[in-house]
Amino acid sequence: MNELQLEPAGKIYEIKLKGHLNESWADWFDGMAFTHESDGTTTLTGKIIDQAIENLPEGPIVADNPWVSNPSLGEVQKDISALIRRFMIQTKGPEAPEKEMYQSVEGAKGELGFYLVGDGSERPYRLKIRSPCFYLVGALSHLLRGEMLADAVAIIGSIDIVLGEIDR
């Protein structure tokens, strides 16, 4: 059994997942094995999401803070202050504190990082997003050294780079 922790509305829910999360579909690693591994990972991710949704406890999943979460549509239609609050949340947004911070999360292709510099206003002074593919591009010079030009496409495809993420 493996455990997955969800943290909606400030509460922690532990969900017991059935199945094996460390399954592998290939003993070797070439382009074809990579494709099979990616397909298997996608299928396994779908199973994990299905199990998490099935085991999610009943109750609200919205924060109790009225200045962070949007009021319900019924509330907005009946109360002018709820309409104003919804408008303010959507247009103004939360204030970024006066500090620097870096937060990362593990994505499917590696670490996805966010660097934020706040000056106390609603808009951050600076926001830099570092995609997982940024790190993979750094490895290309080592991977392509000594190889033929015709092999470049297969090598780039084997590390699964999304070139649109590189220029952030």
N, C-alpha and C positions, 0 to 999 in steps of 0.2 A: 504494500500500500504506500502511496505517496500522498503528501498533504499539499494543499494549495490554500493560501491565505488571501481573502478578499477583505478590503477595508472600506465599505460604503458607509456613509453617514457617521464616521467616527467610530464604528464598531468593527471588531475583527471577527470574521466568520471563517472557521476552518472546515474545509470540504475534503473528505476522503475520496481520492481518485482511484478508480479501479483500472487495472492494467499496468503495463510497464512503460515508463517514460524513457528508458534507455535502450530502446530497441534499435537495431541497426540492420539495414537491408543489404549490405555488401561487405565482403571481406577485403576487397581491393578498392582503390579510389581512382577512377578515371572519369571522363566526361559522362559516360553512360551511368556509372554508379552514382555520380552526383545528381543526375536527373531523377533516378529512382529514390535516392535519399530525400531529395526535396519533395517529391510526391508523397512519400511516406510521412514526412514531417508535417505536411499540410493536413493529411488525413488524421494524424494523431492530435494535432492542434484542434481540429474540429471536434474530436471526441472529448477532449479536455473541456472545451467551451460548453458542449452539450451537458456534460456531467455537472459543471459548475452552475449552469442555469437551473438544472433540475433540482439541485440541492440548496439553492439559495433560499434563505428563510423568508417568511412573509413579513410584510411591513414596509414602511417608507424607506426609500433609498436616497432621499434628498436631505441636505444639511438643514439643521434647525435654525440657522442664522438667516433672518429675512433679507439681509443686505448682501448675501452671497448667492443664494438660490432664488431662481425666478418664482414668483407666485403662480399658482395654477391658473389656467385659462378662465375657469368659472369665477375665481376671485377677481381677476382683471376685469371681467365683464360687469361685475357688480360694484366694485369699489374703486374710486378714482385714485386713492393713495396707492393701491396695488398696481394700477396702471403706471403711475409716475415712478414707483419703485422699479418696476420691470424696465421702463425706459432708461432709468439711470444706470441700472446694472448693465444693460446692453450697450449703452453709449459711453459711459464713463469707465467702467471696469474697476477692478481692485487697485489700490495704491501699491506701488512697488516700494519696499523699504529702502532707506538710504544705505545700501551696502552692496558688495559684490558677492555673487554666489555662483557655484557651478553644481549642476545636478545632472546625473546620468542615469540611464536605464538600459538594461540589456535588451537589445532588440534581436530580431531574427538573424541579422547579418553581423552583429557586434554591438559595441557601445554607442548609444545615441546620447550626445551631451548637449546641454544648454548652459550657456554662460550669460548671466544677466547682471547688469549694473543699474541699480535703481537710484533715483535722486529724490524720492519722496512723492513724486507726482504719479498720475495715472498711467503715464507712458514711460517705459524704461529708457534710461539714457542710452544703453547699448544692449543688444541682444545678439548673440552669436550661436548658431546651431552647428554642431559638428556631427556630421553623419558617419555611420560606420564605414561607408565606402571611401571616406577620406583617408582612413588608415590603410585600406587595401591598395590604393593608388601608390602609396609609398613603397609597397612591396613589389610593384611591377618592374622596377629597374633591376631588381635582383632576379626575379623570375624569368625575365626576357633575355637576360645576358647570355650570350652564346647560343641562343635558339634561332631558328629560321623565321623569316618574316611571315611565312605561311602558317606557322604555329601560333602566332600572336593572338589570333581570334580565339582559338581553342583555349589558350592559357587565360586570357581575360574572361572568357565564359566560365572557366572552371572555378574562378574565385567569385563569380556572381556579382560583378560590379554594376551599379546603376550610375551611369555617367551623368545623369541629370542631377544627382546629389552632390557632385564634386565641387561645383562652383558657388556654394553658399558662402 
